[in-house]
Amino acid sequence: MIGEALALFSAFCFGLAGVTIARGAATAQGDNGAFLSILFTAACGGGLWLVTGSQPLGPLTDPSVLTGVAWFVLGGVLATVLGRLLVFRSVVLAGAISASMFRRLIPVFAAVFAWAVLGETFGGVAGFGMALVMGSVLVAMTERLPAAGSDAVADARARADRRRGQAFGAASSACYGGSYVARKLGMNHLPDAALGALIGAVTGIIWYLVAALGSAGYRRVLARLWQDSGRWQVVTAAAMAMGQTSQFFALARADVATVAIINSTEVFISIWLAAFVFRTEARPSRRVLLASAVAMAGVVILAMA
């Protein structure tokens, strides 16, 4: 049960991060703490690796070590870079609740990728659960936005932004689903979750440094890291770091589908925190609540399959 408990803690951290991203977006400068969260993940993973020391890195000439590092790097590109950047944009454009609904696609992508790459299989019951999850996302996509007063242009812009945010959320789910499999493959060769988290985060840091060579936007993010980081960006970075690191440890103790399914409970954590604790968004509509219930039913079916 340790793997499942770690996966649930990871879900809470990601749910909290989704809300604080939205909370900090109003006054955000730069990337709203995305790069800071990568630095925090590197510090968290590196610290745990030094403390636990369960798996020395070994020579890179060792084929097993080299293969494990390569998978961790790919997982870092998919999750720490692409997935994280996409989810930040999704939350800013669509809001924490709507964006979190589209993260329900993660277990679907993870299960498909695990079947294709790892040989994990699922039957008709699991397929039905996946269909419910995907159906809940479609319900969320068709929800109408409230009118933006009498300003038709602003109303249309808000709707367009939300649709873009939902698309970013779906793309983020595909990246995160692929990262589960890459990380699992990495730990088959280097069975150290802290080391995997560290390598993934360092991959993200290198990405930013290389991108800064040709992008003024990335250079500005690096140069103004601390000036542009307020309390919400720090909370977001800490939550994302703890969520990603605990997810690695969960994957070391449970299979890909189980971790992905439990992580999907993040949607309910985001809704509760956003609507009732931080009050960053209005209480969800009956349509969204219904979609959430359908998603949960799909998650339960997947867990029992």
DRENFI-377988 format. One record per residue (C-alpha): residue number from 1; residue in three letters; chain; x, y, z. Coordinates in nm, 4 decimals, m for minus. Each point is the difference from the previous one (the first is absolute). Last residue first. Layout:
BEGIN
r n->NUM, res->ALA, chain->A, u->X, v->Y, w->Z
...
This chain:
BEGIN
r n->305, res->ALA, chain->A, u->m1.0181, v->m0.4120, w->m1.3614
r n->304, res->MET, chain->A, u->m0.0684, v->0.1359, w->0.3489
r n->303, res->ALA, chain->A, u->0.2169, v->0.3111, w->m0.0373
r n->302, res->LEU, chain->A, u->m0.1311, v->0.0651, w->m0.3507
r n->301, res->ILE, chain->A, u->m0.3579, v->m0.0267, w->0.1236
r n->300, res->VAL, chain->A, u->0.0751, v->0.2409, w->0.2839
r n->299, res->VAL, chain->A, u->0.1626, v->0.2496, w->m0.2429
r n->298, res->GLY, chain->A, u->m0.2972, v->m0.0199, w->m0.2363
r n->297, res->ALA, chain->A, u->m0.2410, v->0.0626, w->0.2871
r n->296, res->MET, chain->A, u->0.2178, v->0.2947, w->0.1051
r n->295, res->ALA, chain->A, u->m0.0196, v->0.1434, w->m0.3509
r n->294, res->VAL, chain->A, u->m0.3791, v->m0.0388, w->m0.0014
r n->293, res->ALA, chain->A, u->m0.0169, v->0.1796, w->0.3362
r n->292, res->SER, chain->A, u->0.2238, v->0.2783, w->m0.1308
r n->291, res->ALA, chain->A, u->m0.2169, v->0.0383, w->m0.3107
r n->290, res->LEU, chain->A, u->m0.3071, v->0.0230, w->0.2226
r n->289, res->LEU, chain->A, u->0.1687, v->0.2634, w->0.2150
r n->288, res->VAL, chain->A, u->0.0969, v->0.1892, w->m0.3155
r n->287, res->ARG, chain->A, u->m0.3592, v->m0.0068, w->m0.1268
r n->286, res->ARG, chain->A, u->m0.1364, v->0.0902, w->0.3418
r n->285, res->SER, chain->A, u->0.2134, v->0.3115, w->m0.0140
r n->284, res->PRO, chain->A, u->0.3193, v->0.0367, w->0.2003
r n->283, res->ARG, chain->A, u->0.0085, v->0.2535, w->0.2828
r n->282, res->ALA, chain->A, u->0.1519, v->0.3220, w->m0.1251
r n->281, res->GLU, chain->A, u->0.3756, v->0.0230, w->m0.0317
r n->280, res->THR, chain->A, u->0.2944, v->0.1277, w->0.2038
r n->279, res->ARG, chain->A, u->m0.1785, v->m0.0743, w->0.3269
r n->278, res->PHE, chain->A, u->0.3223, v->m0.1242, w->0.1631
r n->277, res->VAL, chain->A, u->m0.1785, v->m0.2548, w->0.2184
r n->276, res->PHE, chain->A, u->m0.3460, v->m0.0708, w->m0.1465
r n->275, res->ALA, chain->A, u->0.0136, v->0.0362, w->m0.3781
r n->274, res->ALA, chain->A, u->0.3672, v->m0.0393, w->m0.0827
r n->273, res->LEU, chain->A, u->0.0859, v->m0.2456, w->0.2795
r n->272, res->TRP, chain->A, u->m0.3023, v->m0.2243, w->m0.0517
r n->271, res->ILE, chain->A, u->0.0229, v->0.0038, w->m0.3797
r n->270, res->SER, chain->A, u->0.3757, v->m0.0589, w->0.0014
r n->269, res->ILE, chain->A, u->m0.0290, v->m0.2933, w->0.2415
r n->268, res->PHE, chain->A, u->m0.2757, v->m0.1485, w->m0.2126
r n->267, res->VAL, chain->A, u->0.2103, v->0.0252, w->m0.3134
r n->266, res->GLU, chain->A, u->0.3093, v->m0.1385, w->0.1753
r n->265, res->THR, chain->A, u->m0.1812, v->m0.3325, w->0.0260
r n->264, res->SER, chain->A, u->0.1779, v->m0.0747, w->m0.3295
r n->263, res->ASN, chain->A, u->0.3198, v->m0.0782, w->0.1906
r n->262, res->ILE, chain->A, u->m0.1665, v->m0.3185, w->0.1241
r n->261, res->ILE, chain->A, u->m0.0597, v->m0.1147, w->m0.3571
r n->260, res->ALA, chain->A, u->0.3505, v->0.0867, w->m0.1190
r n->259, res->VAL, chain->A, u->0.1614, v->m0.1812, w->0.2921
r n->258, res->THR, chain->A, u->m0.2089, v->m0.3119, w->m0.0551
r n->257, res->ALA, chain->A, u->0.0536, v->m0.0002, w->m0.3779
r n->256, res->VAL, chain->A, u->0.3787, v->0.0299, w->0.0260
r n->255, res->ASP, chain->A, u->0.0517, v->m0.2824, w->0.2470
r n->254, res->ALA, chain->A, u->0.0789, v->0.0520, w->0.3666
r n->253, res->ARG, chain->A, u->0.3061, v->0.0287, w->0.2254
r n->252, res->ALA, chain->A, u->0.2575, v->0.1843, w->m0.2145
r n->251, res->LEU, chain->A, u->m0.2818, v->0.1915, w->m0.1682
r n->250, res->ALA, chain->A, u->m0.1030, v->0.1372, w->0.3417
r n->249, res->PHE, chain->A, u->0.3569, v->0.1172, w->0.0677
r n->248, res->PHE, chain->A, u->0.0022, v->0.1860, w->m0.3312
r n->247, res->GLN, chain->A, u->m0.3414, v->0.1515, w->0.0788
r n->246, res->SER, chain->A, u->0.1352, v->0.1197, w->0.3347
r n->245, res->THR, chain->A, u->0.2641, v->0.1991, w->m0.1877
r n->244, res->GLN, chain->A, u->m0.2490, v->0.1505, w->m0.2441
r n->243, res->GLY, chain->A, u->m0.2470, v->0.1050, w->0.2663
r n->242, res->MET, chain->A, u->0.2637, v->0.1342, w->0.2379
r n->241, res->ALA, chain->A, u->0.1519, v->0.2144, w->m0.2751
r n->240, res->MET, chain->A, u->m0.3378, v->0.1180, w->m0.1300
r n->239, res->ALA, chain->A, u->m0.1091, v->0.0990, w->0.3502
r n->238, res->ALA, chain->A, u->0.3245, v->0.1877, w->0.0711
r n->237, res->ALA, chain->A, u->m0.0116, v->0.1837, w->m0.3316
r n->236, res->THR, chain->A, u->m0.3656, v->0.0952, w->0.0447
r n->235, res->VAL, chain->A, u->0.0627, v->0.1280, w->0.3526
r n->234, res->VAL, chain->A, u->0.2940, v->0.2057, w->m0.1290
r n->233, res->GLN, chain->A, u->m0.2056, v->0.1382, w->m0.2901
r n->232, res->TRP, chain->A, u->m0.2774, v->0.0910, w->0.2417
r n->231, res->ARG, chain->A, u->0.2424, v->0.1788, w->0.2337
r n->230, res->GLY, chain->A, u->0.1468, v->0.2166, w->m0.2747
r n->229, res->SER, chain->A, u->0.2554, v->m0.0901, w->m0.2647
r n->228, res->ASP, chain->A, u->0.0578, v->0.2657, w->m0.2683
r n->227, res->GLN, chain->A, u->0.2937, v->0.1670, w->0.1753
r n->226, res->TRP, chain->A, u->0.1473, v->m0.3412, w->0.0837
r n->225, res->LEU, chain->A, u->0.0123, v->m0.1342, w->m0.3551
r n->224, res->ARG, chain->A, u->0.0584, v->0.3314, w->m0.1769
r n->223, res->ALA, chain->A, u->0.3102, v->m0.0967, w->m0.1993
r n->222, res->LEU, chain->A, u->m0.1132, v->m0.3574, w->m0.0652
r n->221, res->VAL, chain->A, u->m0.3517, v->0.0945, w->m0.1119
r n->220, res->ARG, chain->A, u->0.1362, v->0.2897, w->m0.2077
r n->219, res->ARG, chain->A, u->0.2408, v->m0.2319, w->m0.1771
r n->218, res->TYR, chain->A, u->m0.2887, v->m0.2357, w->m0.0761
r n->217, res->GLY, chain->A, u->m0.1993, v->0.2830, w->m0.1551
r n->216, res->ALA, chain->A, u->0.2980, v->0.1292, w->m0.1962
r n->215, res->SER, chain->A, u->0.0291, v->m0.3363, w->m0.1691
r n->214, res->GLY, chain->A, u->0.2999, v->m0.1357, w->m0.1888
r n->213, res->LEU, chain->A, u->0.2553, v->m0.0758, w->0.2690
r n->212, res->ALA, chain->A, u->m0.2740, v->m0.0088, w->0.2634
r n->211, res->ALA, chain->A, u->m0.1294, v->m0.3243, w->m0.1511
r n->210, res->VAL, chain->A, u->0.3270, v->m0.1733, w->0.0932
r n->209, res->LEU, chain->A, u->m0.0207, v->0.1177, w->0.3606
r n->208, res->TYR, chain->A, u->m0.3703, v->m0.0835, w->0.0276
r n->207, res->TRP, chain->A, u->0.0489, v->m0.3512, w->m0.1373
r n->206, res->ILE, chain->A, u->0.3029, v->m0.0542, w->0.2253
r n->205, res->ILE, chain->A, u->m0.2186, v->0.0781, w->0.3025
r n->204, res->GLY, chain->A, u->m0.2688, v->m0.2400, w->m0.1218
r n->203, res->THR, chain->A, u->0.2510, v->m0.2816, w->m0.0470
r n->202, res->VAL, chain->A, u->0.1314, v->0.0740, w->0.3494
r n->201, res->ALA, chain->A, u->m0.3556, v->m0.0566, w->0.1237
r n->200, res->GLY, chain->A, u->m0.0286, v->m0.3395, w->m0.1680
r n->199, res->ILE, chain->A, u->0.3420, v->m0.1052, w->0.1269
r n->198, res->LEU, chain->A, u->m0.0894, v->0.0967, w->0.3580
r n->197, res->ALA, chain->A, u->m0.3374, v->m0.1746, w->m0.0076
r n->196, res->GLY, chain->A, u->0.1647, v->m0.3160, w->m0.1340
r n->195, res->LEU, chain->A, u->0.2672, v->0.0124, w->0.2683
r n->194, res->ALA, chain->A, u->m0.2664, v->0.0330, w->0.2668
r n->193, res->ALA, chain->A, u->m0.1918, v->m0.2973, w->m0.1414
r n->192, res->ASP, chain->A, u->0.2991, v->m0.2343, w->m0.0039
r n->191, res->PRO, chain->A, u->m0.0338, v->m0.3299, w->m0.1862
r n->190, res->LEU, chain->A, u->0.2364, v->0.0853, w->m0.2867
r n->189, res->HIS, chain->A, u->m0.0686, v->m0.2453, w->m0.2860
r n->188, res->ASN, chain->A, u->m0.3680, v->m0.0854, w->0.0660
r n->187, res->MET, chain->A, u->m0.0195, v->0.3449, w->0.1553
r n->186, res->GLY, chain->A, u->0.0503, v->0.1585, w->m0.3407
r n->185, res->LEU, chain->A, u->m0.2743, v->m0.2123, w->m0.1549
r n->184, res->LYS, chain->A, u->m0.2406, v->0.1164, w->0.2712
r n->183, res->ARG, chain->A, u->0.1048, v->0.3592, w->m0.0598
r n->182, res->ALA, chain->A, u->m0.0597, v->m0.0267, w->m0.3747
r n->181, res->VAL, chain->A, u->m0.3394, v->m0.1641, w->0.0587
r n->180, res->TYR, chain->A, u->m0.1199, v->0.2676, w->0.2383
r n->179, res->SER, chain->A, u->0.1435, v->0.2705, w->m0.2302
r n->178, res->GLY, chain->A, u->m0.2223, v->m0.1111, w->m0.2873
r n->177, res->GLY, chain->A, u->m0.3122, v->0.0670, w->0.2046
r n->176, res->TYR, chain->A, u->0.1435, v->0.3367, w->0.1066
r n->175, res->CYS, chain->A, u->0.0535, v->0.1034, w->m0.3624
r n->174, res->ALA, chain->A, u->m0.3463, v->m0.1182, w->m0.1073
r n->173, res->SER, chain->A, u->m0.1564, v->0.1774, w->0.2975
r n->172, res->SER, chain->A, u->0.1773, v->0.3253, w->m0.0901
r n->171, res->ALA, chain->A, u->m0.1482, v->m0.0216, w->m0.3484
r n->170, res->ALA, chain->A, u->m0.3485, v->m0.0331, w->0.1522
r n->169, res->GLY, chain->A, u->0.0608, v->0.2955, w->0.2304
r n->168, res->PHE, chain->A, u->0.1337, v->0.2144, w->m0.2845
r n->167, res->ALA, chain->A, u->m0.3205, v->m0.0731, w->m0.1915
r n->166, res->GLN, chain->A, u->m0.2032, v->0.1000, w->0.3069
r n->165, res->GLY, chain->A, u->0.1936, v->0.3258, w->0.0257
r n->164, res->ARG, chain->A, u->m0.0647, v->0.0736, w->m0.3656
r n->163, res->ARG, chain->A, u->m0.3714, v->m0.0631, w->0.0539
r n->162, res->ARG, chain->A, u->0.0050, v->0.2300, w->0.3016
r n->161, res->ASP, chain->A, u->0.1790, v->0.2739, w->m0.1871
r n->160, res->ALA, chain->A, u->m0.2532, v->m0.0193, w->m0.2843
r n->159, res->ARG, chain->A, u->m0.2905, v->0.0265, w->0.2451
r n->158, res->ALA, chain->A, u->0.1558, v->0.2988, w->0.1720
r n->157, res->ARG, chain->A, u->0.0656, v->0.1684, w->m0.3337
r n->156, res->ALA, chain->A, u->m0.3598, v->m0.0529, w->m0.1071
r n->155, res->ASP, chain->A, u->m0.1270, v->0.1545, w->0.3247
r n->154, res->ALA, chain->A, u->0.2409, v->0.2925, w->m0.0303
r n->153, res->VAL, chain->A, u->m0.1267, v->0.0681, w->m0.3522
r n->152, res->ALA, chain->A, u->m0.3652, v->m0.0353, w->0.1049
r n->151, res->ASP, chain->A, u->0.0377, v->0.2597, w->0.2750
r n->150, res->SER, chain->A, u->m0.3443, v->0.0158, w->0.1552
r n->149, res->GLY, chain->A, u->0.1012, v->m0.1873, w->0.3118
r n->148, res->ALA, chain->A, u->0.2581, v->m0.2739, w->m0.0562
r n->147, res->ALA, chain->A, u->m0.2572, v->m0.2737, w->m0.0569
r n->146, res->PRO, chain->A, u->0.0499, v->m0.3115, w->0.2071
r n->145, res->LEU, chain->A, u->0.2105, v->m0.2625, w->m0.1771
r n->144, res->ARG, chain->A, u->m0.1804, v->m0.2914, w->m0.1594
r n->143, res->GLU, chain->A, u->0.0950, v->m0.3536, w->0.0933
r n->142, res->THR, chain->A, u->0.0752, v->m0.2071, w->m0.3104
r n->141, res->MET, chain->A, u->0.3626, v->m0.0684, w->0.0940
r n->140, res->ALA, chain->A, u->m0.0966, v->m0.1198, w->0.3462
r n->139, res->VAL, chain->A, u->m0.2342, v->m0.2606, w->m0.1477
r n->138, res->LEU, chain->A, u->0.2770, v->m0.1127, w->m0.2363
r n->137, res->VAL, chain->A, u->0.2328, v->m0.0422, w->0.2972
r n->136, res->SER, chain->A, u->m0.2595, v->m0.2107, w->0.1801
r n->135, res->GLY, chain->A, u->m0.0298, v->m0.2213, w->m0.3077
r n->134, res->MET, chain->A, u->0.3759, v->m0.0601, w->m0.0005
r n->133, res->VAL, chain->A, u->m0.0129, v->m0.1200, w->0.3585
r n->132, res->LEU, chain->A, u->m0.3057, v->m0.2147, w->m0.0703
r n->131, res->ALA, chain->A, u->0.1656, v->m0.1535, w->m0.3072
r n->130, res->MET, chain->A, u->0.3071, v->m0.0814, w->0.2086
r n->129, res->GLY, chain->A, u->m0.2178, v->m0.1832, w->0.2491
r n->128, res->PHE, chain->A, u->m0.1632, v->m0.1962, w->m0.2837
r n->127, res->GLY, chain->A, u->0.3443, v->m0.0973, w->m0.1291
r n->126, res->ALA, chain->A, u->0.0920, v->m0.1190, w->0.3475
r n->125, res->VAL, chain->A, u->m0.3078, v->m0.2229, w->0.0015
r n->124, res->GLY, chain->A, u->0.0715, v->m0.1263, w->m0.3519
r n->123, res->GLY, chain->A, u->0.3492, v->m0.1118, w->0.0829
r n->122, res->PHE, chain->A, u->0.3293, v->0.1703, w->0.0711
r n->121, res->THR, chain->A, u->0.3537, v->m0.1020, w->m0.0869
r n->120, res->GLU, chain->A, u->0.3468, v->0.1047, w->0.1133
r n->119, res->GLY, chain->A, u->0.2497, v->m0.0822, w->m0.2777
r n->118, res->LEU, chain->A, u->0.2468, v->0.2635, w->0.1127
r n->117, res->VAL, chain->A, u->0.0077, v->0.2091, w->m0.3186
r n->116, res->ALA, chain->A, u->m0.3437, v->m0.0233, w->m0.1654
r n->115, res->TRP, chain->A, u->m0.1982, v->m0.1017, w->0.3083
r n->114, res->ALA, chain->A, u->0.1795, v->0.2529, w->0.2205
r n->113, res->PHE, chain->A, u->m0.0613, v->0.2670, w->m0.2671
r n->112, res->VAL, chain->A, u->m0.3723, v->m0.0790, w->m0.0063
r n->111, res->ALA, chain->A, u->m0.0228, v->m0.0128, w->0.3791
r n->110, res->ALA, chain->A, u->0.1918, v->0.3269, w->0.0414
r n->109, res->PHE, chain->A, u->m0.2131, v->0.1772, w->m0.2621
r n->108, res->VAL, chain->A, u->m0.3183, v->m0.1082, w->0.1784
r n->107, res->PRO, chain->A, u->0.1466, v->0.0695, w->0.3434
r n->106, res->ILE, chain->A, u->0.0944, v->0.3543, w->m0.1131
r n->105, res->LEU, chain->A, u->m0.3363, v->0.0821, w->m0.1606
r n->104, res->ARG, chain->A, u->m0.1322, v->0.1198, w->0.3351
r n->103, res->ARG, chain->A, u->0.2422, v->0.2926, w->m0.0441
r n->102, res->PHE, chain->A, u->m0.2742, v->0.1513, w->m0.2128
r n->101, res->MET, chain->A, u->m0.2179, v->0.0518, w->0.3041
r n->100, res->SER, chain->A, u->0.2896, v->0.1725, w->0.1769
r n->99, res->ALA, chain->A, u->m0.0008, v->0.2744, w->m0.2636
r n->98, res->SER, chain->A, u->m0.3698, v->0.0731, w->0.0575
r n->97, res->ILE, chain->A, u->0.0423, v->0.0220, w->0.3781
r n->96, res->ALA, chain->A, u->0.3271, v->0.1947, w->0.0048
r n->95, res->GLY, chain->A, u->m0.0996, v->0.2624, w->m0.2572
r n->94, res->ALA, chain->A, u->m0.0144, v->m0.0254, w->m0.3801
r n->93, res->LEU, chain->A, u->0.2687, v->0.2420, w->m0.1205
r n->92, res->VAL, chain->A, u->0.2327, v->0.0161, w->0.3033
r n->91, res->VAL, chain->A, u->m0.0592, v->m0.3642, w->0.0919
r n->90, res->SER, chain->A, u->0.0745, v->m0.1222, w->m0.3535
r n->89, res->ARG, chain->A, u->0.3121, v->0.2134, w->m0.0342
r n->88, res->PHE, chain->A, u->0.1444, v->m0.1477, w->0.3202
r n->87, res->VAL, chain->A, u->m0.1090, v->m0.3484, w->m0.1132
r n->86, res->LEU, chain->A, u->0.1839, v->0.0415, w->m0.3295
r n->85, res->LEU, chain->A, u->0.3233, v->0.1137, w->0.1639
r n->84, res->ARG, chain->A, u->m0.0118, v->m0.2918, w->0.2438
r n->83, res->GLY, chain->A, u->m0.0702, v->m0.2637, w->m0.2628
r n->82, res->LEU, chain->A, u->0.2652, v->0.1266, w->m0.2393
r n->81, res->VAL, chain->A, u->0.2876, v->0.0561, w->0.2435
r n->80, res->THR, chain->A, u->m0.0224, v->m0.2037, w->0.3219
r n->79, res->ALA, chain->A, u->m0.2358, v->m0.2576, w->m0.1474
r n->78, res->LEU, chain->A, u->0.0999, v->m0.0946, w->m0.3552
r n->77, res->VAL, chain->A, u->0.3565, v->0.1359, w->0.0052
r n->76, res->GLY, chain->A, u->0.0652, v->m0.1451, w->0.3455
r n->75, res->GLY, chain->A, u->m0.1377, v->m0.3394, w->m0.1000
r n->74, res->LEU, chain->A, u->0.2327, v->0.0033, w->m0.2985
r n->73, res->VAL, chain->A, u->0.2912, v->0.0807, w->0.2307
r n->72, res->PHE, chain->A, u->m0.1036, v->m0.2782, w->0.2383
r n->71, res->TRP, chain->A, u->m0.0104, v->m0.2427, w->m0.2939
r n->70, res->ALA, chain->A, u->0.3503, v->0.1047, w->m0.1096
r n->69, res->VAL, chain->A, u->0.1334, v->m0.0296, w->0.3570
r n->68, res->GLY, chain->A, u->m0.1295, v->m0.3555, w->0.0224
r n->67, res->THR, chain->A, u->0.1532, v->m0.0929, w->m0.3342
r n->66, res->LEU, chain->A, u->0.3383, v->0.1443, w->0.0959
r n->65, res->VAL, chain->A, u->m0.0048, v->m0.1786, w->0.3344
r n->64, res->SER, chain->A, u->m0.0891, v->m0.3325, w->m0.1622
r n->63, res->PRO, chain->A, u->0.2619, v->0.0452, w->m0.2723
r n->62, res->ASP, chain->A, u->0.2775, v->0.0705, w->0.2566
r n->61, res->THR, chain->A, u->0.2201, v->0.2634, w->m0.1639
r n->60, res->LEU, chain->A, u->m0.1848, v->0.2612, w->0.2053
r n->59, res->PRO, chain->A, u->0.1853, v->m0.1307, w->0.3029
r n->58, res->GLY, chain->A, u->m0.2012, v->m0.0446, w->0.3195
r n->57, res->LEU, chain->A, u->m0.2940, v->0.2091, w->0.1168
r n->56, res->PRO, chain->A, u->m0.0008, v->m0.1331, w->0.3526
r n->55, res->GLN, chain->A, u->m0.3383, v->m0.1451, w->0.0976
r n->54, res->SER, chain->A, u->m0.1392, v->0.0151, w->0.3533
r n->53, res->GLY, chain->A, u->0.1897, v->0.3124, w->0.0997
r n->52, res->THR, chain->A, u->m0.2905, v->0.0959, w->0.2279
r n->51, res->VAL, chain->A, u->0.1237, v->0.3426, w->0.1058
r n->50, res->LEU, chain->A, u->0.1793, v->0.0961, w->m0.3209
r n->49, res->TRP, chain->A, u->m0.2885, v->m0.1229, w->m0.2148
r n->48, res->LEU, chain->A, u->m0.2548, v->0.1751, w->0.2199
r n->47, res->GLY, chain->A, u->0.1854, v->0.3286, w->m0.0324
r n->46, res->GLY, chain->A, u->0.0362, v->m0.0361, w->m0.3753
r n->45, res->GLY, chain->A, u->m0.3679, v->m0.0769, w->m0.0476
r n->44, res->CYS, chain->A, u->m0.1138, v->0.2962, w->0.2104
r n->43, res->ALA, chain->A, u->0.2589, v->0.2433, w->m0.1379
r n->42, res->ALA, chain->A, u->m0.0711, v->m0.1057, w->m0.3577
r n->41, res->THR, chain->A, u->m0.3741, v->0.0257, w->0.0613
r n->40, res->PHE, chain->A, u->0.0432, v->0.3483, w->0.1492
r n->39, res->LEU, chain->A, u->0.1968, v->0.1098, w->m0.3059
r n->38, res->ILE, chain->A, u->m0.2741, v->m0.1373, w->m0.2269
r n->37, res->SER, chain->A, u->m0.2644, v->0.1848, w->0.2030
r n->36, res->LEU, chain->A, u->0.1963, v->0.3231, w->m0.0417
r n->35, res->PHE, chain->A, u->m0.0071, v->m0.0537, w->m0.3759
r n->34, res->ALA, chain->A, u->m0.3813, v->m0.0192, w->0.0003
r n->33, res->GLY, chain->A, u->m0.0422, v->0.2846, w->0.2508
r n->32, res->ASN, chain->A, u->m0.2446, v->0.2224, w->m0.1870
r n->31, res->ASP, chain->A, u->0.2034, v->m0.0139, w->m0.3240
r n->30, res->GLY, chain->A, u->0.1108, v->0.3664, w->0.0030
r n->29, res->GLN, chain->A, u->m0.2144, v->0.2270, w->0.2164
r n->28, res->ALA, chain->A, u->m0.3055, v->m0.1117, w->0.1903
r n->27, res->THR, chain->A, u->m0.2409, v->0.2400, w->0.1681
r n->26, res->ALA, chain->A, u->m0.3292, v->m0.1616, w->m0.0988
r n->25, res->ALA, chain->A, u->0.1682, v->m0.3353, w->m0.0749
r n->24, res->GLY, chain->A, u->0.0964, v->m0.0578, w->0.3633
r n->23, res->ARG, chain->A, u->m0.3393, v->m0.1348, w->0.1062
r n->22, res->ALA, chain->A, u->m0.0325, v->m0.2091, w->m0.3179
r n->21, res->ILE, chain->A, u->0.3374, v->m0.1631, w->0.0602
r n->20, res->THR, chain->A, u->m0.0981, v->m0.0340, w->0.3672
r n->19, res->VAL, chain->A, u->m0.3070, v->m0.2049, w->m0.0939
r n->18, res->GLY, chain->A, u->0.1825, v->m0.2417, w->m0.2294
r n->17, res->ALA, chain->A, u->0.2832, v->m0.0333, w->0.2497
r n->16, res->LEU, chain->A, u->m0.2403, v->m0.1144, w->0.2710
r n->15, res->GLY, chain->A, u->m0.1390, v->m0.2695, w->m0.2284
r n->14, res->PHE, chain->A, u->0.3532, v->m0.1062, w->m0.0935
r n->13, res->CYS, chain->A, u->0.0941, v->m0.0338, w->0.3668
r n->12, res->PHE, chain->A, u->m0.3190, v->m0.1890, w->0.0849
r n->11, res->ALA, chain->A, u->0.0552, v->m0.2398, w->m0.2905
r n->10, res->SER, chain->A, u->0.3576, v->m0.0655, w->0.1146
r n->9, res->PHE, chain->A, u->m0.1303, v->m0.0834, w->0.3463
r n->8, res->LEU, chain->A, u->m0.2401, v->m0.2475, w->m0.1629
r n->7, res->ALA, chain->A, u->0.2847, v->m0.1576, w->m0.1989
r n->6, res->LEU, chain->A, u->0.2090, v->m0.0281, w->0.3166
r n->5, res->ALA, chain->A, u->m0.2873, v->m0.1784, w->0.1735
r n->4, res->GLU, chain->A, u->m0.0380, v->m0.2401, w->m0.2946
r n->3, res->GLY, chain->A, u->0.3712, v->m0.0814, w->m0.0002
r n->2, res->ILE, chain->A, u->m0.0007, v->m0.0582, w->0.3761
r n->1, res->MET, chain->A, u->m0.3019, v->m0.2307, w->m0.0214
